[in-house]
Amino acid sequence: MKSGERIWIWIVVSVAFVLLMALAGILWYRRRQRLREKYLDGLMTLDAMNDTHELESDGNKGHNLKVYSVATIMAATNSFSAKNKLGQGGFGPVYKGKLPDGREVAVKRLSRTSRQGLVEFKNELILIANLQHSNLVKLLGCCVEGEEKMLVYEYMPNKSLDSFIFDQSRRELLDWKKRFKIIEEIAQGLLYLHKYSRLRIIHRDLKASNILLNEDLSPKISDFGMARIFKTNELEANTNRIVGTYGYMSPEYAMDGVFSVKSDAYSFGVLVLEIVSGRKNRGLLQMDPPLNLVGYAWELWKEGNQFELVDPTLRDSCSEDQVLRCIHVGLLCVEDNVNDRPTMSDVLSMLTSDAQLPLLKQPAFSCASYSTDNQSNSSNAEGNAEGKAEGSSINYVSMSSMEAR
């Protein structure tokens, strides 16, 4: 055999070997991805906990999530460095990270001891693939590897709404124009969940700390760990385990476990009053009798002094007609009778038109009796839920209180 022929044979053999190794590497990588996806599907359909029975089975098909490796997340968060930690919640710690492509992300790492966190983890994975709206926080992907279970979100640089409206030094950054835009866009996000998304979703934990703000201060509804999927013809549902945050829960849900789109409307109404006033609903105002924010707004309305509710930093710059309309809509949303509350479609129509608004009747939980009774029964739950939110809220961390019934 000639020397030239031997050289060509070695070249062919070498190229074939390299191609074979490359093919083997691709097959190994794809097999690893398939195993990870299979494990993820198994996790998402696992019925080991009662809460997963509340989810519709069609939510776990065709999820369009990026599956990250632990190594990628470790590199992004600098090995979960304390400097990268954004906060801590019932689910587990949350870290800021930077992916290889330069995107900043927030990584929610499930605590290995968190039983409730695993339920929330499954819930968000099942729901998020079906939710795409500019006013909902975006889940980019997840990591399910060994005992590690993590969710990877887009990063919101301005953290949460409550870190602005309840902070004396930052509330002036949100003038009335920005606050009205936030109110309107939260309503749009809820309308999408209730009516236009592929699945009908009841959030069940809408509150200021679960509204994240992007770089343009546009709101993104976050934390779907407590959310429920409704069937097309389902109007309301009942649960024997109450989840959410006192002060934002509707009366029929807090006392009887009944929830519907009108439960979210109630939470939205409380949120509107908080945005307008810069006050928290949970705190009792020193009046005779003591009142929460809803009760205070109602008393001012009856006296014709509703403009006194407005955050003092807004009074010189806001449109009085527009802000009074928002207060009226907020009070309609917190009506005691669920049938008197508007849908989110009605809310958006009322906020953006000059049409005459329905007469107010009687808001729920407007006096101190409910607040004091429930605070005495659930002070530990509320303390755990809201303790970290007093100053500045933690991004992406659920602060929800849970009370078994």
C-alpha positions as a Markdown table, in Angstrom:
| # | Residue | x | y | z |
|---|---|---|---|---|
| 1 | Met | 0.0 | 0.0 | 0.0 |
| 2 | Lys | 1.4 | 3.3 | -1.0 |
| 3 | Ser | 2.2 | 6.0 | 1.5 |
| 4 | Gly | -0.4 | 8.4 | 0.1 |
| 5 | Glu | -3.1 | 5.8 | 0.4 |
| 6 | Arg | -2.2 | 5.1 | 4.1 |
| 7 | Ile | -2.4 | 8.8 | 4.9 |
| 8 | Trp | -5.9 | 9.1 | 3.4 |
| 9 | Ile | -7.0 | 6.0 | 5.3 |
| 10 | Trp | -5.8 | 7.6 | 8.6 |
| 11 | Ile | -7.6 | 10.9 | 7.7 |
| 12 | Val | -10.8 | 9.0 | 6.9 |
| 13 | Val | -10.6 | 7.0 | 10.1 |
| 14 | Ser | -9.8 | 10.1 | 12.2 |
| 15 | Val | -12.7 | 12.1 | 10.7 |
| 16 | Ala | -15.0 | 9.1 | 11.2 |
| 17 | Phe | -13.9 | 8.8 | 14.8 |
| 18 | Val | -14.4 | 12.5 | 15.5 |
| 19 | Leu | -17.9 | 12.4 | 13.9 |
| 20 | Leu | -18.8 | 9.3 | 15.9 |
| 21 | Met | -17.7 | 10.9 | 19.1 |
| 22 | Ala | -19.6 | 14.1 | 18.3 |
| 23 | Leu | -22.7 | 12.0 | 17.5 |
| 24 | Ala | -22.3 | 10.1 | 20.8 |
| 25 | Gly | -22.1 | 13.4 | 22.6 |
| 26 | Ile | -25.2 | 14.7 | 21.0 |
| 27 | Leu | -27.1 | 11.5 | 21.8 |
| 28 | Trp | -25.9 | 11.6 | 25.4 |
| 29 | Tyr | -27.0 | 15.2 | 25.8 |
| 30 | Arg | -30.4 | 14.6 | 24.2 |
| 31 | Arg | -30.9 | 11.6 | 26.4 |
| 32 | Arg | -30.0 | 13.6 | 29.5 |
| 33 | Gln | -32.5 | 16.3 | 28.4 |
| 34 | Arg | -35.2 | 13.7 | 27.9 |
| 35 | Leu | -34.6 | 12.2 | 31.3 |
| 36 | Arg | -34.7 | 15.6 | 32.9 |
| 37 | Glu | -37.9 | 16.4 | 31.0 |
| 38 | Lys | -39.4 | 13.0 | 32.0 |
| 39 | Tyr | -38.5 | 13.7 | 35.6 |
| 40 | Leu | -40.1 | 17.1 | 35.4 |
| 41 | Asp | -43.3 | 15.7 | 33.9 |
| 42 | Gly | -43.4 | 13.2 | 36.7 |
| 43 | Leu | -42.9 | 15.9 | 39.3 |
| 44 | Met | -45.6 | 18.0 | 37.7 |
| 45 | Thr | -48.2 | 15.2 | 37.6 |
| 46 | Leu | -47.3 | 13.7 | 41.0 |
| 47 | Asp | -50.4 | 13.5 | 43.2 |
| 48 | Ala | -48.7 | 12.8 | 46.4 |
| 49 | Met | -50.2 | 15.9 | 47.9 |
| 50 | Asn | -53.8 | 16.8 | 48.1 |
| 51 | Asp | -53.2 | 20.3 | 46.6 |
| 52 | Thr | -52.2 | 18.8 | 43.2 |
| 53 | His | -55.7 | 17.4 | 42.8 |
| 54 | Glu | -56.8 | 21.1 | 42.4 |
| 55 | Leu | -54.9 | 21.4 | 39.1 |
| 56 | Glu | -56.4 | 20.6 | 35.7 |
| 57 | Ser | -54.5 | 17.8 | 34.0 |
| 58 | Asp | -54.2 | 19.7 | 30.7 |
| 59 | Gly | -51.9 | 22.2 | 32.3 |
| 60 | Asn | -48.9 | 19.9 | 32.4 |
| 61 | Lys | -48.8 | 19.2 | 28.7 |
| 62 | Gly | -46.5 | 21.0 | 26.3 |
| 63 | His | -44.8 | 23.3 | 28.7 |
| 64 | Asn | -42.4 | 25.6 | 26.9 |
| 65 | Leu | -39.8 | 26.1 | 29.6 |
| 66 | Lys | -36.0 | 26.1 | 29.5 |
| 67 | Val | -34.5 | 23.4 | 31.7 |
| 68 | Tyr | -31.3 | 24.6 | 33.3 |
| 69 | Ser | -28.6 | 22.5 | 34.8 |
| 70 | Val | -27.5 | 23.1 | 38.4 |
| 71 | Ala | -24.1 | 24.0 | 37.0 |
| 72 | Thr | -25.6 | 26.8 | 35.0 |
| 73 | Ile | -27.5 | 28.2 | 37.9 |
| 74 | Met | -24.5 | 27.9 | 40.2 |
| 75 | Ala | -22.5 | 29.9 | 37.7 |
| 76 | Ala | -25.2 | 32.5 | 37.3 |
| 77 | Thr | -25.7 | 33.1 | 41.0 |
| 78 | Asn | -22.0 | 32.9 | 41.9 |
| 79 | Ser | -22.7 | 29.6 | 43.8 |
| 80 | Phe | -25.7 | 31.2 | 45.6 |
| 81 | Ser | -23.5 | 33.9 | 47.0 |
| 82 | Ala | -24.9 | 35.9 | 49.9 |
| 83 | Lys | -24.3 | 39.0 | 47.9 |
| 84 | Asn | -26.7 | 37.7 | 45.3 |
| 85 | Lys | -29.5 | 36.9 | 47.7 |
| 86 | Leu | -32.6 | 38.9 | 47.1 |
| 87 | Gly | -34.6 | 37.5 | 50.0 |
| 88 | Gln | -36.2 | 34.6 | 51.8 |
| 89 | Gly | -39.7 | 33.3 | 51.8 |
| 90 | Gly | -41.8 | 30.3 | 52.7 |
| 91 | Phe | -40.8 | 28.7 | 49.3 |
| 92 | Gly | -37.1 | 29.2 | 50.0 |
| 93 | Pro | -34.4 | 31.8 | 49.2 |
| 94 | Val | -34.3 | 33.9 | 46.0 |
| 95 | Tyr | -31.1 | 34.9 | 44.3 |
| 96 | Lys | -30.2 | 37.3 | 41.5 |
| 97 | Gly | -28.3 | 35.7 | 38.7 |
| 98 | Lys | -26.8 | 36.4 | 35.3 |
| 99 | Leu | -27.1 | 33.8 | 32.5 |
| 100 | Pro | -24.3 | 33.2 | 30.0 |
| 101 | Asp | -26.3 | 35.2 | 27.4 |
| 102 | Gly | -26.1 | 38.2 | 29.7 |
| 103 | Arg | -29.8 | 38.2 | 30.9 |
| 104 | Glu | -30.4 | 39.0 | 34.5 |
| 105 | Val | -32.7 | 36.6 | 36.3 |
| 106 | Ala | -34.2 | 35.8 | 39.7 |
| 107 | Val | -33.7 | 32.3 | 40.9 |
| 108 | Lys | -36.2 | 30.9 | 43.4 |
| 109 | Arg | -34.6 | 27.9 | 45.1 |
| 110 | Leu | -37.0 | 25.5 | 46.8 |
| 111 | Ser | -36.1 | 24.8 | 50.4 |
| 112 | Arg | -35.6 | 21.0 | 50.9 |
| 113 | Thr | -37.7 | 21.1 | 54.0 |
| 114 | Ser | -40.6 | 23.1 | 52.5 |
| 115 | Arg | -43.6 | 20.8 | 52.0 |
| 116 | Gln | -45.9 | 23.7 | 50.9 |
| 117 | Gly | -43.1 | 25.1 | 48.7 |
| 118 | Leu | -43.2 | 21.9 | 46.6 |
| 119 | Val | -46.9 | 22.3 | 45.9 |
| 120 | Glu | -46.3 | 26.0 | 44.9 |
| 121 | Phe | -43.4 | 24.8 | 42.7 |
| 122 | Lys | -45.6 | 22.4 | 40.8 |
| 123 | Asn | -48.4 | 24.9 | 40.6 |
| 124 | Glu | -46.3 | 27.5 | 38.9 |
| 125 | Leu | -44.7 | 25.1 | 36.5 |
| 126 | Ile | -48.1 | 23.8 | 35.4 |
| 127 | Leu | -49.7 | 27.2 | 35.0 |
| 128 | Ile | -47.0 | 29.4 | 33.6 |
| 129 | Ala | -46.7 | 27.6 | 30.2 |
| 130 | Asn | -50.3 | 28.7 | 29.5 |
| 131 | Leu | -49.9 | 32.3 | 30.6 |
| 132 | Gln | -48.4 | 34.9 | 28.3 |
| 133 | His | -49.3 | 38.6 | 29.0 |
| 134 | Ser | -47.2 | 41.7 | 29.4 |
| 135 | Asn | -48.6 | 42.3 | 32.9 |
| 136 | Leu | -47.7 | 38.8 | 34.2 |
| 137 | Val | -44.1 | 38.0 | 35.4 |
| 138 | Lys | -42.4 | 35.7 | 33.0 |
| 139 | Leu | -41.0 | 32.3 | 34.1 |
| 140 | Leu | -38.0 | 31.6 | 31.9 |
| 141 | Gly | -37.4 | 28.0 | 33.0 |
| 142 | Cys | -36.5 | 25.7 | 35.9 |
| 143 | Cys | -34.0 | 23.4 | 37.2 |
| 144 | Val | -34.9 | 19.9 | 38.4 |
| 145 | Glu | -31.8 | 17.9 | 39.2 |
| 146 | Gly | -31.4 | 15.5 | 42.2 |
| 147 | Glu | -32.9 | 17.3 | 45.2 |
| 148 | Glu | -32.5 | 20.7 | 43.6 |
| 149 | Lys | -35.7 | 22.3 | 42.4 |
| 150 | Met | -35.5 | 25.9 | 41.2 |
| 151 | Leu | -37.6 | 28.4 | 39.2 |
| 152 | Val | -35.9 | 31.0 | 37.0 |
| 153 | Tyr | -37.8 | 34.3 | 36.4 |
| 154 | Glu | -37.1 | 37.5 | 34.5 |
| 155 | Tyr | -35.5 | 39.9 | 36.9 |
| 156 | Met | -37.5 | 42.9 | 38.0 |
| 157 | Pro | -35.1 | 45.8 | 38.9 |
| 158 | Asn | -37.6 | 47.9 | 40.8 |
| 159 | Lys | -38.8 | 45.0 | 43.0 |
| 160 | Ser | -42.4 | 45.2 | 44.3 |
| 161 | Leu | -45.1 | 47.8 | 44.4 |
| 162 | Asp | -45.3 | 47.9 | 48.2 |
| 163 | Ser | -41.6 | 49.0 | 48.4 |
| 164 | Phe | -42.8 | 52.3 | 46.7 |
| 165 | Ile | -46.3 | 53.1 | 48.0 |
| 166 | Phe | -45.6 | 52.3 | 51.6 |
| 167 | Asp | -42.2 | 53.9 | 51.8 |
| 168 | Gln | -42.0 | 57.6 | 52.8 |
| 169 | Ser | -38.8 | 58.2 | 50.8 |
| 170 | Arg | -39.9 | 56.4 | 47.6 |
| 171 | Arg | -43.6 | 57.0 | 47.2 |
| 172 | Glu | -43.0 | 60.4 | 45.5 |
| 173 | Leu | -41.4 | 58.4 | 42.6 |
| 174 | Leu | -44.9 | 57.2 | 41.7 |
| 175 | Asp | -46.9 | 60.2 | 40.7 |
| 176 | Trp | -50.6 | 59.9 | 39.9 |
| 177 | Lys | -50.1 | 59.2 | 36.2 |
| 178 | Lys | -47.8 | 56.3 | 37.0 |
| 179 | Arg | -50.1 | 55.0 | 39.7 |
| 180 | Phe | -53.2 | 55.1 | 37.5 |
| 181 | Lys | -51.2 | 53.2 | 34.8 |
| 182 | Ile | -50.3 | 50.6 | 37.4 |
| 183 | Ile | -53.9 | 50.2 | 38.5 |
| 184 | Glu | -55.1 | 49.9 | 34.9 |
| 185 | Glu | -52.5 | 47.4 | 33.9 |
| 186 | Ile | -53.0 | 45.2 | 36.9 |
| 187 | Ala | -56.7 | 45.1 | 35.9 |
| 188 | Gln | -55.7 | 44.1 | 32.4 |
| 189 | Gly | -53.5 | 41.3 | 33.8 |
| 190 | Leu | -56.4 | 40.0 | 35.9 |
| 191 | Leu | -58.8 | 40.2 | 33.0 |
| 192 | Tyr | -56.5 | 38.1 | 31.0 |
| 193 | Leu | -56.3 | 35.5 | 33.8 |
| 194 | His | -60.0 | 35.4 | 34.3 |
| 195 | Lys | -61.2 | 35.5 | 30.7 |
| 196 | Tyr | -58.7 | 35.5 | 27.9 |
| 197 | Ser | -55.9 | 33.1 | 28.9 |
| 198 | Arg | -55.9 | 29.5 | 27.7 |
| 199 | Leu | -56.9 | 28.5 | 31.2 |
| 200 | Arg | -59.2 | 30.4 | 33.5 |
| 201 | Ile | -57.1 | 31.3 | 36.5 |
| 202 | Ile | -58.0 | 32.7 | 40.0 |
| 203 | His | -54.9 | 34.1 | 41.5 |
| 204 | Arg | -56.0 | 34.0 | 45.2 |
| 205 | Asp | -53.1 | 36.0 | 46.5 |
| 206 | Leu | -53.2 | 39.4 | 44.8 |
| 207 | Lys | -51.5 | 42.0 | 47.0 |
| 208 | Ala | -49.0 | 44.9 | 46.7 |
| 209 | Ser | -45.9 | 42.7 | 47.4 |
| 210 | Asn | -46.9 | 40.3 | 44.6 |
| 211 | Ile | -47.0 | 43.2 | 42.0 |
| 212 | Leu | -43.5 | 43.5 | 40.6 |
| 213 | Leu | -42.3 | 46.6 | 38.7 |
| 214 | Asn | -39.9 | 46.5 | 35.7 |
| 215 | Glu | -37.5 | 49.1 | 34.7 |
| 216 | Asp | -40.3 | 51.3 | 33.3 |
| 217 | Leu | -42.4 | 50.8 | 36.5 |
| 218 | Ser | -44.9 | 48.7 | 34.6 |
| 219 | Pro | -46.6 | 46.2 | 36.9 |
| 220 | Lys | -46.2 | 42.4 | 36.6 |
| 221 | Ile | -48.5 | 40.1 | 38.6 |
| 222 | Ser | -46.3 | 37.4 | 40.2 |
| 223 | Asp | -46.5 | 34.4 | 42.5 |
| 224 | Phe | -48.9 | 31.8 | 41.1 |
| 225 | Gly | -48.2 | 29.2 | 43.7 |
| 226 | Met | -51.6 | 29.7 | 45.3 |
| 227 | Ala | -53.5 | 30.1 | 42.0 |
| 228 | Arg | -56.4 | 27.8 | 40.9 |
| 229 | Ile | -57.5 | 26.7 | 37.5 |
| 230 | Phe | -61.2 | 27.0 | 36.8 |
| 231 | Lys | -63.1 | 25.0 | 34.2 |
| 232 | Thr | -64.9 | 26.9 | 31.5 |
| 233 | Asn | -68.3 | 26.5 | 33.1 |
| 234 | Glu | -67.1 | 26.7 | 36.7 |
| 235 | Leu | -68.3 | 29.9 | 38.5 |
| 236 | Glu | -66.9 | 29.3 | 42.0 |
| 237 | Ala | -65.2 | 26.6 | 44.1 |
| 238 | Asn | -64.7 | 25.7 | 47.7 |
| 239 | Thr | -61.6 | 24.7 | 49.6 |
| 240 | Asn | -61.0 | 23.5 | 53.2 |
| 241 | Arg | -57.6 | 25.1 | 53.3 |
| 242 | Ile | -57.6 | 28.9 | 53.2 |
| 243 | Val | -54.5 | 30.4 | 51.5 |
| 244 | Gly | -53.8 | 34.1 | 51.0 |
| 245 | Thr | -53.2 | 37.2 | 53.1 |
| 246 | Tyr | -55.6 | 38.7 | 55.6 |
| 247 | Gly | -56.7 | 42.1 | 54.6 |
| 248 | Tyr | -56.8 | 41.1 | 50.9 |
| 249 | Met | -59.2 | 38.1 | 51.3 |
| 250 | Ser | -62.8 | 38.4 | 50.5 |
| 251 | Pro | -65.3 | 37.6 | 53.3 |
| 252 | Glu | -66.8 | 34.5 | 51.6 |
| 253 | Tyr | -63.3 | 33.1 | 51.1 |
| 254 | Ala | -61.9 | 34.0 | 54.5 |
| 255 | Met | -64.9 | 32.6 | 56.4 |
| 256 | Asp | -66.3 | 29.8 | 54.1 |
| 257 | Gly | -63.5 | 28.9 | 51.7 |
| 258 | Val | -65.6 | 30.0 | 48.7 |
| 259 | Phe | -63.6 | 31.7 | 45.9 |
| 260 | Ser | -64.2 | 32.9 | 42.4 |
| 261 | Val | -63.2 | 35.7 | 40.0 |
| 262 | Lys | -65.0 | 38.1 | 42.5 |
| 263 | Ser | -62.5 | 37.0 | 45.2 |
| 264 | Asp | -59.7 | 38.4 | 43.0 |
| 265 | Ala | -61.9 | 41.5 | 42.4 |
| 266 | Tyr | -62.1 | 42.1 | 46.1 |
| 267 | Ser | -58.3 | 41.9 | 46.5 |
| 268 | Phe | -57.9 | 44.3 | 43.5 |
| 269 | Gly | -60.3 | 46.7 | 45.3 |
| 270 | Val | -58.1 | 46.7 | 48.4 |
| 271 | Leu | -55.0 | 47.2 | 46.3 |
| 272 | Val | -56.6 | 50.2 | 44.5 |
| 273 | Leu | -57.4 | 51.9 | 47.8 |
| 274 | Glu | -53.8 | 51.2 | 49.0 |
| 275 | Ile | -52.3 | 52.7 | 45.7 |
| 276 | Val | -54.5 | 55.8 | 46.0 |
| 277 | Ser | -53.9 | 56.4 | 49.7 |
| 278 | Gly | -50.3 | 55.0 | 50.3 |
| 279 | Arg | -51.8 | 53.2 | 53.4 |
| 280 | Lys | -51.9 | 49.5 | 54.2 |
| 281 | Asn | -55.3 | 48.0 | 54.7 |
| 282 | Arg | -54.2 | 45.8 | 57.6 |
| 283 | Gly | -53.3 | 48.6 | 60.0 |
| 284 | Leu | -56.2 | 50.0 | 62.1 |
| 285 | Leu | -56.6 | 53.7 | 62.0 |
| 286 | Gln | -56.9 | 55.5 | 65.4 |
| 287 | Met | -60.5 | 56.4 | 65.1 |
| 288 | Asp | -63.7 | 55.8 | 67.1 |
| 289 | Pro | -64.4 | 53.1 | 66.3 |
| 290 | Pro | -61.1 | 51.9 | 64.9 |
| 291 | Leu | -61.2 | 51.3 | 61.2 |
| 292 | Asn | -59.1 | 49.6 | 58.6 |
| 293 | Leu | -58.4 | 51.3 | 55.2 |
| 294 | Val | -61.6 | 50.0 | 53.6 |
| 295 | Gly | -63.7 | 51.2 | 56.5 |
| 296 | Tyr | -61.9 | 54.6 | 56.5 |
| 297 | Ala | -62.5 | 55.0 | 52.7 |
| 298 | Trp | -66.2 | 54.1 | 53.2 |
| 299 | Glu | -66.7 | 56.6 | 56.0 |
| 300 | Leu | -65.0 | 59.4 | 54.0 |
| 301 | Trp | -67.2 | 58.5 | 51.0 |
| 302 | Lys | -70.4 | 58.7 | 53.1 |
| 303 | Glu | -69.3 | 62.1 | 54.4 |
| 304 | Gly | -68.5 | 63.4 | 50.9 |
| 305 | Asn | -64.8 | 63.8 | 51.9 |
| 306 | Gln | -63.3 | 61.0 | 49.9 |
| 307 | Phe | -60.5 | 63.2 | 48.5 |
| 308 | Glu | -59.0 | 63.1 | 52.0 |
| 309 | Leu | -58.1 | 59.5 | 51.3 |
| 310 | Val | -55.6 | 60.5 | 48.6 |
| 311 | Asp | -51.9 | 60.2 | 49.4 |
| 312 | Pro | -50.8 | 63.8 | 50.2 |
| 313 | Thr | -47.9 | 63.5 | 47.7 |
| 314 | Leu | -50.5 | 63.2 | 44.9 |
| 315 | Arg | -53.0 | 65.9 | 45.8 |
| 316 | Asp | -51.4 | 68.7 | 43.9 |
| 317 | Ser | -50.8 | 66.7 | 40.7 |
| 318 | Cys | -53.6 | 64.2 | 40.3 |
| 319 | Ser | -56.8 | 64.6 | 38.3 |
| 320 | Glu | -59.5 | 64.8 | 41.0 |
| 321 | Asp | -62.2 | 63.3 | 38.8 |
| 322 | Gln | -59.9 | 60.4 | 37.9 |
| 323 | Val | -58.8 | 59.6 | 41.5 |
| 324 | Leu | -62.3 | 59.8 | 42.8 |
| 325 | Arg | -63.4 | 57.4 | 40.1 |
| 326 | Cys | -60.7 | 55.0 | 41.2 |
| 327 | Ile | -61.8 | 55.2 | 44.9 |
| 328 | His | -65.4 | 54.6 | 43.8 |
| 329 | Val | -64.3 | 51.5 | 41.7 |
| 330 | Gly | -62.1 | 50.3 | 44.6 |
| 331 | Leu | -65.1 | 50.4 | 47.0 |
| 332 | Leu | -67.3 | 48.7 | 44.4 |
| 333 | Cys | -64.8 | 45.8 | 44.3 |
| 334 | Val | -64.8 | 45.4 | 48.1 |
| 335 | Glu | -68.6 | 45.2 | 48.4 |
| 336 | Asp | -69.8 | 42.7 | 51.0 |
| 337 | Asn | -72.2 | 41.0 | 48.6 |
| 338 | Val | -70.2 | 39.1 | 46.0 |
| 339 | Asn | -72.9 | 39.8 | 43.4 |
| 340 | Asp | -72.4 | 43.6 | 43.8 |
| 341 | Arg | -68.8 | 43.4 | 42.9 |
| 342 | Pro | -67.8 | 44.1 | 39.3 |
| 343 | Thr | -65.9 | 41.7 | 37.0 |
| 344 | Met | -62.5 | 42.9 | 35.8 |
| 345 | Ser | -64.0 | 43.6 | 32.4 |
| 346 | Asp | -66.5 | 46.0 | 34.1 |
| 347 | Val | -63.6 | 47.5 | 36.2 |
| 348 | Leu | -61.6 | 48.4 | 33.1 |
| 349 | Ser | -64.7 | 49.8 | 31.4 |
| 350 | Met | -65.4 | 52.0 | 34.5 |
| 351 | Leu | -61.8 | 53.1 | 34.8 |
| 352 | Thr | -61.4 | 54.2 | 31.2 |
| 353 | Ser | -64.8 | 55.9 | 30.5 |
| 354 | Asp | -66.9 | 58.7 | 31.9 |
| 355 | Ala | -70.0 | 56.5 | 32.3 |
| 356 | Gln | -72.0 | 56.8 | 35.5 |
| 357 | Leu | -70.9 | 54.3 | 38.2 |
| 358 | Pro | -73.2 | 52.0 | 40.2 |
| 359 | Leu | -74.2 | 53.2 | 43.7 |
| 360 | Leu | -72.2 | 51.9 | 46.6 |
| 361 | Lys | -73.9 | 49.7 | 49.2 |
| 362 | Gln | -71.8 | 48.2 | 52.0 |
| 363 | Pro | -68.1 | 47.2 | 51.9 |
| 364 | Ala | -66.9 | 44.1 | 53.7 |
| 365 | Phe | -64.6 | 44.0 | 56.7 |
| 366 | Ser | -64.8 | 47.8 | 57.1 |
| 367 | Cys | -64.7 | 47.9 | 60.9 |
| 368 | Ala | -62.3 | 46.7 | 63.5 |
| 369 | Ser | -64.2 | 43.7 | 64.8 |
| 370 | Tyr | -63.2 | 41.4 | 62.0 |
| 371 | Ser | -59.6 | 42.6 | 62.0 |
| 372 | Thr | -59.0 | 42.2 | 65.7 |
| 373 | Asp | -60.7 | 38.8 | 65.9 |
| 374 | Asn | -58.7 | 37.4 | 63.0 |
| 375 | Gln | -55.5 | 39.0 | 64.0 |
| 376 | Ser | -55.8 | 37.3 | 67.4 |
| 377 | Asn | -56.5 | 33.9 | 65.7 |
| 378 | Ser | -53.7 | 34.2 | 63.1 |
| 379 | Ser | -51.2 | 36.6 | 64.5 |
| 380 | Asn | -48.4 | 34.1 | 64.0 |
| 381 | Ala | -49.4 | 33.4 | 60.4 |
| 382 | Glu | -49.6 | 37.1 | 59.6 |
| 383 | Gly | -46.4 | 37.8 | 61.4 |
| 384 | Asn | -44.6 | 35.3 | 59.2 |
| 385 | Ala | -46.3 | 36.5 | 56.1 |
| 386 | Glu | -45.8 | 40.2 | 56.4 |
| 387 | Gly | -42.8 | 40.6 | 58.7 |
| 388 | Lys | -40.4 | 41.1 | 55.9 |
| 389 | Ala | -42.6 | 43.3 | 53.9 |
| 390 | Glu | -42.6 | 46.2 | 56.5 |
| 391 | Gly | -39.7 | 47.9 | 54.9 |
| 392 | Ser | -39.0 | 46.7 | 51.4 |
| 393 | Ser | -40.6 | 43.6 | 49.9 |
| 394 | Ile | -38.6 | 40.7 | 48.6 |
| 395 | Asn | -38.7 | 40.1 | 44.9 |
| 396 | Tyr | -40.5 | 36.9 | 43.7 |
| 397 | Val | -40.9 | 35.6 | 47.3 |
| 398 | Ser | -44.3 | 34.5 | 48.4 |
| 399 | Met | -45.3 | 36.1 | 51.7 |
| 400 | Ser | -48.6 | 34.4 | 51.8 |
| 401 | Ser | -50.1 | 33.4 | 55.1 |
| 402 | Met | -51.9 | 30.1 | 55.3 |
| 403 | Glu | -54.6 | 29.2 | 57.8 |
| 404 | Ala | -56.2 | 25.8 | 58.0 |
| 405 | Arg | -59.9 | 25.6 | 58.5 |
